[in-house]
């Protein structure tokens, strides 16, 4: 999901808000994952104060994306788990 900035705008995984398995998943089982964007939140550039040392990422326009993640069994149904994860992404240049 976070591979390289050249391939996608994901800067980092920010965390997991919710995670629930609704059915057991056993070793060797094949599952599929479906991501759906739930919400996009702004995360503005950090304003440096005099004397502050700049940190990596201070100069990047970025935001937080909340994803609904559905874990599907091998037949695409039914859902065996759900989660909400957060990623920090670089904003597209307009």
N, C-alpha and C positions, 0 to 999 in steps of 0.2 A: 504494500500500500504506500509505503514511503520508499521509493526506489532511487530516483535521482531528480533533481530540479529540472534537468533538461527534458525529461519525459513528462513530468506533471508538476503542478503548482504546490503540492503538499510540502510544507516545511518541516512539520513534526506532528506526531500523534500527541494530542493534548490530554487524553484521558478517556475513561469509560464511565458514563453516568449510570447506566443500568445494564444488567446482564441477567438473563433468565433462560434456563433450559426447560422446555415444556415437555419434552420426552427424552428418554435416555438415548445417549449416543455411545456406541461401543467401539473399542479398538478395531481398526480395520474398516469401519464404516466410511462410506464416501458421502460427503455432504457438499452442498453448493451454497454460496453466499450471495445475497442480493443486497446492494446498497441503495438507499433512497435518501436524498437530501431532505431533512426535516426543517432546517432553519439555517440562515446565514447571519452571523453577528459581526459587527465592525470591531476591529482591534487596531486602533490608530497607532501611528508611529509614536515612539516614546520621545518626548521633548527633552533634550539634554539641557541641564542646568550648567552654569559656569563652573568649571572644575570637574564635571562628570567625565569619566572615561567612556567613550563609545563602546558599545557591546555589539557582537554579531547580531544582525537582524534589526538594529535600530533604524536603519535607513530603508527598510522594505515596507511598502504598503501591504498590509495583511489583514486577514479576518479569520473568524472561527466558523467552521461548518459542523453542524450537528447532523449525524447520519443515523438513520434507522437501519439496522442490520438484521436481516432475516436469514436464519440458517435452515436450509431445506434438506430433506432426506433425498435419497437417490432418485426418487420419482418426481422431484420438484414439489411435492406436497406430502404430507402436511408440514407445517413449520415445526422444527424441533427446538428452536431457540430464537430469542430476540435480544437485541442490545442497542444501546445508543452510545455511539462513540463520537469523540470530538477530534477534529484535525485543524491545525493552523495552516492556512493556505495563502500564497501570494495573490494579491489582487491582479486582475488582468489590466494591462495598460490600455487606457481608452484612447 
